Amino acid sequence: MRGGQLRLTVALLAGTLGLAALGLVATHGEEPGFLLPIPVELAVGWSFVGAGLVGWARRPDNPTGLLMTLTGLVWFGRQLEWLDTPLASHLSHVSVNLFLALVAHQLVVFPNGAARTRVERMLVVATYAVALGGYALSKLFYDPTAEGCAGCPHNLLLLFPNSGLNAIANLVPSAVGIVLVVVILARLVRRWWTASPPARRVLAPVAWTGPASLVLVAVTIGLYAVGVSATLDRVLQWSTLVYTAIPLAFLAGLLRMRLHRGALGGLVVELSDAATATDVRGALARTLGDPSLEVAFWLPEREGYIDLEGHPFGLPSGGDRAVTVLGDGQQRLAALVYDRSLLDDSELVRAAGAAARMALENARLQAELRAQLEEVRASRARIVEAGDAERRRLERDLHDGAQQRLLGIRLALRLARGELEKGGRAVDELLTEAESELAQTLDELRALARGIHPAVLTEEGLGPAVETLARRASVPVQIDRLPVDRLPSAVEAAAYFVTAEALANVAKHARASGVRISMRHADGSLFIDISDDGIGGADSAGSGLIGLRDRVEALNGRLRVEGSPGRGTRLRAEIPCRTGPDARAVDGA
């Protein structure tokens, strides 16, 4: 049976039960003492069923409507008392307890309709255990005849009659039930007190009706446990109308959400005047009623989100924040990050995002421009810092290496001159030592110069320079493809240092058994692909890789690092091969 047919069947069933109650009153003249006045019976039952059916139809994925509908149907189970049989009497009384448990259940899990936390699950289970288990316990020692109710139906659950135990069996479930009601009431108040503005708007249907209903439940349990007069009993019967406030408030909440969607027209007008991304965020926040709303824009080239100021933005996962990604199914545009309580009206969030699509497109371009400017500023700062660090390194290497050796050679030559003046025979040994020191100094200077800009790259090109790096690597390197023709010096330098840094990272961190390098010159660009079979998990935010990204992006290229733990790392770069005066090498580390 489809949802619409099932809801129609339930509606007909509820109407039939209400009409049956009217018929029984007309036939018997007055209701049994246990039952309520017929207006109260119909008002409570039909209000829950009606509101539940509306909520069920509007949000079939949310159990709240179904739970409310079930509450109304259970309420009509009280009418079984008219049959005046032992089984019907038990079922009628169980219906009352089950109705109260269902009311408490709804207040615990509203607005989700399902228990999501351990505390909620414990409260729901305890509610039904007290309602049903407490009823069974209260009947174990209850003999209607011995208690002065000769006309009452026989008690099917009677073990043996005992007035003392019967009094205890009635008081214990009542006391536990009152404590449970107080706990649920305290939790409801705490939820409201700590809720955000959007969450309070969602909780509004139970904010006042819930506490009133819970107080009535506690008072009813307590008074009936100790006994009430006929007058007070009648007052309590009519006060049961308080329960109807729950479904009526629920319907009011649904109406409010529907009217709230009418604000989308105002959103479109407001967005037409929005000049900045901040204006767009403000308009969406006001429409959704969530001052904490955040907007993040998707940048495909970065494969990540940025905020309104162009800074990187990480989407939250779980907690009290929810995310709705906006786009056309093929390309992401933006993401709305908002209070989790708005998930109960996710259609409004999606509709607001769709209405703001064009404004978000413009705002994304503004945020992307700010992100590029921020990246340029950061890149400049890194380049200056890298240049300073490189100068300090050169100064240190020259001071600790070549300078000390040259001073040693100078001293050796002075000693040789002294020996010549004396006519000594140690001149040959001193000159040999000086020659050896001079050779080592030359090697150190060549190595230092190779770190600045390798001679093989300048003289022979990118292919031989990469082959030299491969031969010196501490890990076996397989070269699949290298460009044959010379490329602009800036492109060759960038490709060389990308390869050098990648091989250095493999040696330091990857624990790989091999590396593969492929470079292809096609469609006016150089495509670089370097992969290893190591442990993976490379940090793309490392200082070395950031420097390489700066070098590549300075040539309008792109560099990406891919990899996951246990599956190796893959570095890919695309560098446009421009020619002309702008194609100069970018020197540095």
C-alpha positions as CSV (number, residue, x, y, z in Angstrom):
1,M,0.0,0.0,0.0
2,R,1.4,3.4,-1.0
3,G,1.9,6.2,1.4
4,G,-1.1,8.3,0.3
5,Q,-3.5,5.3,0.4
6,L,-2.2,4.3,3.9
7,R,-2.7,7.8,5.2
8,L,-6.3,7.8,3.8
9,T,-7.0,4.5,5.4
10,V,-5.7,5.8,8.8
11,A,-7.9,8.9,8.5
12,L,-11.0,6.8,7.8
13,L,-10.1,4.6,10.7
14,A,-9.8,7.6,13.1
15,G,-13.1,9.0,11.8
16,T,-14.8,5.7,12.3
17,L,-13.5,5.3,15.9
18,G,-14.7,8.8,16.8
19,L,-18.1,8.2,15.3
20,A,-18.3,4.8,17.1
21,A,-17.7,6.7,20.4
22,L,-20.5,9.0,19.6
23,G,-22.8,6.1,18.8
24,L,-22.0,4.4,22.1
25,V,-22.8,7.5,24.0
26,A,-26.1,7.8,22.2
27,T,-26.9,4.2,22.9
28,H,-25.9,4.0,26.6
29,G,-26.7,7.5,27.6
30,E,-23.5,8.2,29.5
31,E,-19.9,7.0,29.4
32,P,-18.4,4.6,32.0
33,G,-16.6,6.4,34.8
34,F,-13.2,5.6,33.4
35,L,-13.9,7.3,30.1
36,L,-13.7,11.1,29.5
37,P,-16.5,13.3,28.3
38,I,-17.1,12.7,24.5
39,P,-15.9,16.2,23.4
40,V,-12.6,15.6,25.1
41,E,-12.3,12.1,23.7
42,L,-12.8,13.3,20.1
43,A,-10.7,16.5,20.5
44,V,-7.7,14.7,21.8
45,G,-7.8,11.7,19.4
46,W,-8.7,13.6,16.2
47,S,-6.2,16.4,16.9
48,F,-3.3,13.9,17.1
49,V,-4.4,11.9,14.1
50,G,-5.1,15.0,12.0
51,A,-1.8,16.8,12.8
52,G,0.1,13.5,12.4
53,L,-1.3,12.9,8.9
54,V,-0.4,16.4,7.8
55,G,3.2,16.0,9.1
56,W,3.4,12.5,7.7
57,A,2.4,13.7,4.2
58,R,4.7,16.7,4.3
59,R,7.8,14.9,5.7
60,P,7.4,11.1,5.1
61,D,11.1,10.7,5.9
62,N,10.6,12.1,9.4
63,P,8.9,9.7,11.9
64,T,7.3,12.5,13.9
65,G,4.1,12.6,11.8
66,L,3.7,8.8,12.0
67,L,4.4,8.8,15.7
68,M,1.7,11.5,16.3
69,T,-0.8,9.6,14.1
70,L,-0.2,6.4,16.1
71,T,-0.7,8.4,19.4
72,G,-4.1,9.5,18.2
73,L,-5.2,6.0,17.2
74,V,-4.0,4.5,20.5
75,W,-6.0,7.2,22.3
76,F,-9.2,5.8,20.8
77,G,-8.3,2.4,22.2
78,R,-9.8,3.7,25.5
79,Q,-13.2,3.1,24.0
80,L,-12.8,-0.7,24.5
81,E,-14.0,0.0,28.1
82,W,-17.5,0.1,26.7
83,L,-17.3,-3.7,26.0
84,D,-17.2,-4.4,29.7
85,T,-15.1,-7.6,29.4
86,P,-11.9,-8.4,31.3
87,L,-9.7,-8.4,28.2
88,A,-11.2,-5.2,26.8
89,S,-10.8,-3.5,30.2
90,H,-7.1,-4.3,30.3
91,L,-6.6,-3.2,26.7
92,S,-8.4,0.1,27.4
93,H,-6.2,0.8,30.4
94,V,-3.1,-0.2,28.5
95,S,-4.1,2.3,25.8
96,V,-4.1,5.1,28.3
97,N,-0.6,4.3,29.6
98,L,0.6,3.7,26.1
99,F,-0.8,7.1,25.0
100,L,1.1,8.9,27.8
101,A,4.3,7.0,26.9
102,L,3.9,8.0,23.2
103,V,3.4,11.7,24.3
104,A,6.6,11.5,26.3
105,H,8.4,9.7,23.4
106,Q,7.5,12.6,21.1
107,L,8.7,15.2,23.5
108,V,12.1,13.4,23.9
109,V,12.8,12.9,20.2
110,F,11.2,16.1,18.7
111,P,11.9,17.3,16.0
112,N,13.8,14.4,14.5
113,G,11.2,11.8,15.4
114,A,13.9,9.2,16.2
115,A,16.3,8.8,19.2
116,R,19.7,9.8,18.1
117,T,21.7,9.8,21.3
118,R,22.2,7.2,24.0
119,V,20.3,9.4,26.5
120,E,17.3,9.7,24.2
121,R,17.2,5.9,23.7
122,M,17.4,5.3,27.4
123,L,14.6,7.7,28.1
124,V,12.3,6.3,25.4
125,V,12.9,2.7,26.6
126,A,12.3,3.7,30.2
127,T,9.1,5.5,29.3
128,Y,7.6,2.4,27.7
129,A,8.9,0.1,30.5
130,V,7.3,2.3,33.2
131,A,4.0,2.7,31.3
132,L,3.5,-1.0,30.4
133,G,5.6,-2.7,33.1
134,G,4.1,-0.5,35.8
135,Y,0.6,-1.3,34.7
136,A,1.2,-5.0,34.8
137,L,2.8,-4.7,38.3
138,S,-0.2,-2.6,39.5
139,K,-2.6,-5.5,38.6
140,L,-0.7,-8.4,40.1
141,F,-2.4,-8.1,43.6
142,Y,-5.5,-6.1,42.6
143,D,-8.9,-7.9,43.2
144,P,-11.8,-5.6,42.1
145,T,-14.3,-7.3,44.4
146,A,-12.0,-7.1,47.5
147,E,-11.3,-3.4,46.7
148,G,-15.1,-2.6,46.6
149,C,-15.7,-2.7,42.9
150,A,-18.1,-5.7,42.5
151,G,-19.3,-4.6,39.1
152,C,-15.8,-4.2,37.6
153,P,-14.5,-6.8,35.1
154,H,-12.4,-9.7,36.4
155,N,-8.6,-9.0,36.6
156,L,-6.8,-11.4,34.3
157,L,-3.4,-10.5,35.7
158,L,-4.2,-11.3,39.3
159,L,-1.7,-13.5,41.1
160,F,-3.3,-13.4,44.5
161,P,-5.3,-10.6,46.2
162,N,-3.4,-8.6,48.8
163,S,-4.4,-5.0,49.7
164,G,-1.0,-4.1,51.2
165,L,1.0,-5.3,48.2
166,N,-1.5,-3.8,45.9
167,A,-1.0,-0.3,47.4
168,I,2.8,-0.7,47.1
169,A,2.5,-2.0,43.5
170,N,0.5,1.1,42.6
171,L,2.8,3.6,44.4
172,V,6.1,2.3,43.0
173,P,5.3,2.7,39.3
174,S,3.7,6.0,40.0
175,A,6.7,7.4,41.8
176,V,9.1,6.1,39.1
177,G,6.8,7.6,36.5
178,I,6.8,11.0,38.2
179,V,10.7,10.9,38.4
180,L,10.9,10.1,34.7
181,V,8.5,12.9,33.8
182,V,10.7,15.3,35.8
183,V,13.8,14.1,34.0
184,I,12.2,14.6,30.6
185,L,10.9,18.0,31.6
186,A,14.4,19.1,32.8
187,R,15.9,17.9,29.6
188,L,13.4,19.8,27.5
189,V,14.1,23.0,29.4
190,R,17.8,22.5,29.1
191,R,17.5,21.9,25.3
192,W,15.6,25.2,25.0
193,W,18.0,27.1,27.2
194,T,21.1,26.0,25.3
195,A,19.6,26.0,21.8
196,S,20.7,28.4,19.1
197,P,18.1,30.8,17.6
198,P,17.4,28.5,14.6
199,A,17.1,25.5,17.0
200,R,14.7,27.4,19.3
201,R,12.5,28.2,16.3
202,V,12.3,24.5,15.5
203,L,11.7,23.5,19.1
204,A,8.9,26.1,19.5
205,P,6.0,23.7,19.0
206,V,7.0,21.8,22.2
207,A,8.7,24.6,24.1
208,W,5.5,25.4,26.1
209,T,3.0,22.7,25.2
210,G,5.5,20.0,26.2
211,P,6.1,21.2,29.8
212,A,2.4,21.8,30.3
213,S,1.6,18.2,29.1
214,L,4.4,16.7,31.2
215,V,3.2,18.6,34.3
216,L,-0.4,17.3,33.7
217,V,1.0,13.7,33.3
218,A,2.9,14.0,36.7
219,V,-0.1,15.5,38.5
220,T,-2.5,12.9,37.1
221,I,-0.2,10.0,38.0
222,G,0.3,11.4,41.6
223,L,-3.4,12.2,42.3
224,Y,-4.7,8.9,41.0
225,A,-2.1,7.0,42.9
226,V,-3.4,8.5,46.2
227,G,-7.0,8.8,45.2
228,V,-9.2,11.8,44.1
229,S,-12.7,13.0,44.7
230,A,-15.4,12.8,42.0
231,T,-15.2,16.6,41.5
232,L,-11.4,16.6,41.1
233,D,-11.6,13.6,38.8
234,R,-14.0,15.6,36.5
235,V,-11.6,18.6,36.5
236,L,-8.7,16.3,35.6
237,Q,-10.8,14.7,32.8
238,W,-11.4,18.1,31.2
239,S,-7.8,19.2,31.7
240,T,-6.8,16.4,29.4
241,L,-7.6,18.9,26.6
242,V,-4.1,20.3,27.3
243,Y,-2.7,17.4,25.3
244,T,-4.4,18.8,22.2
245,A,-1.9,21.8,22.4
246,I,0.9,19.5,21.2
247,P,-0.6,18.6,17.8
248,L,-2.0,22.1,17.4
249,A,1.4,23.7,18.0
250,F,2.9,21.1,15.6
251,L,0.5,22.3,12.9
252,A,1.3,25.9,13.7
253,G,5.0,25.1,13.2
254,L,4.3,23.6,9.8
255,L,2.3,26.7,8.9
256,R,5.1,28.9,10.0
257,M,7.6,27.0,7.9
258,R,5.3,27.3,4.9
259,L,5.0,31.1,5.5
260,H,8.7,31.2,6.0
261,R,9.2,30.0,2.4
262,G,7.3,33.0,1.3
263,A,10.3,35.0,2.3
264,L,12.2,33.6,-0.6
265,G,10.6,36.2,-2.8
266,G,12.0,38.9,-0.6
267,L,15.4,37.1,-0.7
268,V,15.5,37.4,-4.5
269,V,14.7,41.1,-4.3
270,E,17.4,41.6,-1.5
271,L,20.0,39.6,-3.5
272,S,19.4,41.9,-6.5
273,D,20.9,44.7,-4.5
274,A,23.7,42.6,-2.9
275,A,27.0,44.1,-4.0
276,T,29.5,41.8,-2.1
277,A,29.8,38.3,-0.9
278,T,29.2,39.5,2.6
279,D,25.8,41.0,1.4
280,V,24.9,37.6,-0.1
281,R,25.7,35.8,3.2
282,G,23.8,38.3,5.2
283,A,20.7,38.0,3.0
284,L,20.8,34.1,3.2
285,A,21.3,34.3,7.0
286,R,18.3,36.5,7.5
287,T,16.1,34.4,5.2
288,L,17.0,31.2,7.0
289,G,17.0,32.8,10.5
290,D,20.5,31.6,11.2
291,P,23.0,34.4,12.1
292,S,25.8,31.8,12.2
293,L,25.4,30.8,8.5
294,E,28.6,30.6,6.6
295,V,29.2,30.5,2.8
296,A,32.2,28.6,1.3
297,F,33.0,28.7,-2.4
298,W,34.4,25.8,-4.4
299,L,37.6,26.4,-6.4
300,P,38.2,23.6,-8.9
301,E,41.9,24.4,-9.5
302,R,42.5,24.0,-5.8
303,E,40.0,21.2,-5.3
304,G,38.9,22.9,-2.1
305,Y,36.7,25.6,-0.5
306,I,37.5,29.2,0.4
307,D,35.6,31.6,2.7
308,L,34.4,35.1,1.8
309,E,37.9,36.5,2.4
310,G,39.5,34.0,0.1
311,H,41.1,31.9,2.9
312,P,41.0,28.1,2.8
313,F,37.9,26.7,4.4
314,G,37.3,23.2,5.7
315,L,33.8,21.9,5.8
316,P,32.7,20.6,9.2
317,S,31.8,17.0,9.6
318,G,29.1,16.2,12.3
319,G,28.6,18.2,15.4
320,D,26.0,20.9,15.6
321,R,26.8,22.2,12.1
322,A,25.3,20.9,8.8
323,V,26.4,21.4,5.2
324,T,24.4,21.7,1.9
325,V,26.5,21.7,-1.3
326,L,25.1,23.8,-4.1
327,G,25.7,23.1,-7.8
328,D,24.3,21.8,-11.0
329,G,25.3,18.1,-10.4
330,Q,28.4,18.4,-12.6
331,Q,30.2,21.3,-10.9
332,R,30.1,22.4,-7.3
333,L,29.4,26.1,-6.8
334,A,29.4,26.7,-3.1
335,A,28.5,25.2,0.3
336,L,26.2,26.5,3.0
337,V,27.3,25.7,6.5
338,Y,24.5,26.3,9.1
339,D,22.9,25.3,12.3
340,R,22.0,21.6,12.3
341,S,18.5,22.3,13.4
342,L,17.7,23.7,9.9
343,L,18.0,20.1,8.6
344,D,14.3,19.8,9.7
345,D,13.5,22.3,6.9
346,S,16.2,21.3,4.4
347,E,13.8,22.1,1.5
348,L,14.0,25.8,2.6
349,V,17.8,25.7,2.7
350,R,18.0,24.2,-0.8
351,A,15.4,26.6,-2.2
352,A,17.2,29.6,-0.7
353,G,20.5,28.3,-2.2
354,A,18.8,27.9,-5.6
355,A,17.3,31.4,-5.4
356,A,20.8,32.8,-4.6
357,R,22.6,30.9,-7.3
358,M,23.4,33.9,-9.6
359,A,24.4,36.1,-6.7
360,L,26.6,33.2,-5.4
361,E,28.3,32.9,-8.8
362,N,29.2,36.6,-8.6
363,A,30.3,36.3,-5.0
364,R,32.4,33.3,-5.9
365,L,34.3,35.3,-8.5
366,Q,34.9,38.0,-5.9
367,A,36.1,35.5,-3.3
368,E,38.3,33.8,-6.0
369,L,39.9,37.1,-6.8
370,R,40.6,37.7,-3.1
371,A,42.0,34.2,-2.8
372,Q,44.4,34.9,-5.7
373,L,45.5,38.2,-4.2
374,E,46.0,36.5,-0.9
375,E,48.0,33.7,-2.6
376,V,50.1,36.3,-4.4
377,R,50.9,38.1,-1.1
378,A,51.7,34.8,0.6
379,S,53.8,33.7,-2.4
380,R,55.8,36.9,-2.4
381,A,56.4,36.6,1.3
382,R,57.6,33.0,0.8
383,I,59.9,34.0,-2.1
384,V,61.5,36.7,0.0
385,E,61.9,34.3,3.0
386,A,63.3,31.6,0.7
387,G,65.7,34.1,-0.8
388,D,66.9,35.1,2.6
389,A,67.3,31.5,3.7
390,E,69.2,30.7,0.6
391,R,71.6,33.5,1.0
392,R,72.2,32.4,4.6
393,R,72.8,28.9,3.4
394,L,75.3,30.0,0.8
395,E,77.1,32.2,3.3
396,R,77.3,29.3,5.8
397,D,78.5,26.8,3.2
398,L,81.2,29.2,1.9
399,H,82.3,30.0,5.4
400,D,82.4,26.5,6.7
401,G,83.7,24.8,3.5
402,A,85.5,26.7,0.6
403,Q,86.7,29.6,2.7
404,Q,88.3,27.4,5.3
405,R,90.0,25.3,2.7
406,L,91.3,28.4,0.8
407,L,92.7,29.7,4.1
408,G,94.5,26.4,4.5
409,I,95.9,26.6,1.0
410,R,97.1,30.1,1.7
411,L,98.9,28.9,4.8
412,A,100.4,26.0,3.0
413,L,101.8,28.2,0.2
414,R,103.3,30.5,2.9
415,L,105.0,27.6,4.5
416,A,106.2,26.4,1.0
417,R,107.7,29.9,0.4
418,G,109.5,29.7,3.7
419,E,111.0,26.3,2.9
420,L,112.2,27.6,-0.5
421,E,113.9,30.5,1.2
422,K,115.6,28.0,3.6
423,G,116.4,25.5,0.8
424,G,114.3,22.8,2.6
425,R,113.2,19.6,1.1
426,A,109.5,19.6,2.3
427,V,108.3,21.9,-0.4
428,D,107.0,19.1,-2.6
429,E,104.9,17.7,0.2
430,L,103.4,21.1,1.0
431,L,102.6,21.8,-2.6
432,T,101.0,18.3,-3.0
433,E,98.8,19.0,0.1
434,A,97.8,22.5,-1.3
435,E,96.9,20.9,-4.6
436,S,94.7,18.3,-2.9
437,E,92.9,21.0,-0.8
438,L,92.4,23.1,-3.9
439,A,90.8,20.1,-5.8
440,Q,88.4,19.5,-2.9
441,T,87.5,23.2,-2.8
442,L,86.7,23.2,-6.5
443,D,84.5,20.1,-6.0
444,E,82.6,21.9,-3.1
445,L,82.2,25.0,-5.2
446,R,80.8,23.0,-8.1
447,A,78.4,21.2,-5.8
448,L,77.3,24.6,-4.4
449,A,76.9,26.0,-7.9
450,R,74.9,22.9,-9.0
451,G,72.4,23.6,-6.1
452,I,71.9,27.1,-7.4
453,H,71.6,26.2,-11.0
454,P,73.1,23.0,-12.3
455,A,75.5,23.4,-15.2
456,V,74.2,20.2,-17.0
457,L,70.8,21.8,-17.2
458,T,72.2,25.0,-18.8
459,E,74.6,23.2,-21.1
460,E,72.6,20.0,-22.1
461,G,69.0,20.6,-21.3
462,L,66.3,19.0,-19.1
463,G,66.6,15.4,-20.2
464,P,70.3,14.9,-19.3
465,A,69.8,16.9,-16.1
466,V,66.9,14.7,-15.0
467,E,69.0,11.6,-15.9
468,T,71.8,12.9,-13.7
469,L,69.3,13.3,-10.8
470,A,68.1,9.8,-11.3
471,R,71.7,8.4,-11.2
472,R,72.4,10.2,-8.0
473,A,69.1,9.2,-6.3
474,S,69.2,6.8,-3.4
475,V,66.1,5.0,-4.7
476,P,66.0,3.2,-8.1
477,V,64.4,5.5,-10.7
478,Q,62.7,4.4,-13.9
479,I,62.4,7.1,-16.5
480,D,59.6,6.4,-18.9
481,R,59.8,9.5,-21.1
482,L,61.8,12.8,-21.3
483,P,61.6,15.7,-23.6
484,V,64.2,15.7,-26.4
485,D,64.0,19.4,-27.5
486,R,65.2,22.3,-25.4
487,L,62.5,24.2,-23.6
488,P,62.4,27.8,-22.2
489,S,64.9,28.1,-19.4
490,A,62.2,28.9,-16.8
491,V,60.3,25.8,-17.7
492,E,63.4,23.6,-17.6
493,A,64.4,25.0,-14.2
494,A,61.0,24.5,-12.7
495,A,60.8,20.9,-14.0
496,Y,64.3,20.2,-12.7
497,F,63.7,21.5,-9.2
498,V,60.3,19.7,-9.1
499,T,62.0,16.5,-9.9
500,A,64.9,17.2,-7.4
501,E,62.5,18.0,-4.6
502,A,60.3,14.9,-5.4
503,L,63.3,12.6,-5.3
504,A,64.5,14.2,-2.1
505,N,61.1,13.7,-0.4
506,V,61.0,10.0,-1.6
507,A,64.5,9.5,0.0
508,K,63.5,11.2,3.3
509,H,59.9,10.1,3.9
510,A,58.4,7.6,1.4
511,R,60.3,4.4,2.2
512,A,59.7,3.5,-1.4
513,S,61.5,0.8,-3.4
514,G,61.2,2.6,-6.7
515,V,60.2,5.9,-8.5
516,R,58.8,6.4,-12.0
517,I,59.3,9.7,-13.9
518,S,57.6,10.7,-17.1
519,M,57.8,14.1,-18.8
520,R,55.8,14.9,-22.0
521,H,55.9,18.1,-24.1
522,A,52.5,18.4,-25.8
523,D,49.9,21.0,-26.6
524,G,52.2,23.9,-25.6
525,S,52.8,22.5,-22.1
526,L,55.2,20.3,-20.3
527,F,53.4,17.5,-18.3
528,I,55.3,16.0,-15.4
529,D,54.3,12.8,-13.6
530,I,56.4,11.4,-10.7
531,S,55.1,8.5,-8.7
532,D,56.5,6.2,-6.0
533,D,55.4,3.0,-4.3
534,G,56.0,4.2,-0.8
535,I,53.9,4.6,2.3
536,G,52.0,7.6,0.9
537,G,50.3,10.4,2.9
538,A,52.6,13.2,1.6
539,D,51.9,16.6,3.1
540,S,51.1,19.0,0.3
541,A,51.5,21.9,2.7
542,G,55.1,21.1,3.4
543,S,57.6,24.0,2.9
544,G,59.4,22.2,0.0
545,L,56.2,21.5,-2.0
546,I,54.9,25.0,-1.3
547,G,58.1,26.5,-2.8
548,L,57.7,24.2,-5.9
549,R,54.0,25.2,-6.2
550,D,55.1,28.9,-6.1
551,R,57.7,28.3,-8.8
552,V,55.2,26.4,-11.1
553,E,52.3,28.8,-10.5
554,A,54.7,31.7,-11.3
555,L,54.7,30.3,-14.8
556,N,50.9,29.9,-14.8
557,G,51.3,26.2,-14.2
558,R,49.6,23.8,-11.8
559,L,51.1,21.3,-9.4
560,R,49.1,18.6,-7.5
561,V,50.1,16.0,-5.0
562,E,48.0,12.9,-4.7
563,G,48.3,9.9,-2.4
564,S,46.8,8.1,0.5
565,P,48.4,6.1,3.3
566,G,49.8,2.8,2.0
567,R,49.2,3.6,-1.7
568,G,52.2,5.7,-2.6
569,T,52.4,9.3,-3.7
570,R,52.0,10.9,-7.1
571,L,53.1,14.4,-8.1
572,R,51.7,15.9,-11.3
573,A,52.5,19.3,-12.8
574,E,51.6,21.1,-15.9
575,I,53.8,24.0,-17.0
576,P,52.9,26.2,-20.1
577,C,56.0,26.4,-22.4
578,R,56.0,30.1,-23.2
579,T,58.8,31.5,-25.3
580,G,60.2,35.1,-25.3
581,P,61.6,37.4,-22.8
582,D,59.2,36.4,-20.0
583,A,60.5,32.8,-20.0
584,R,63.3,33.4,-17.6
585,A,64.4,31.0,-14.9
586,V,63.1,31.5,-11.4
587,D,66.2,31.0,-9.2
588,G,66.2,29.9,-5.6
589,A,65.7,26.9,-3.5
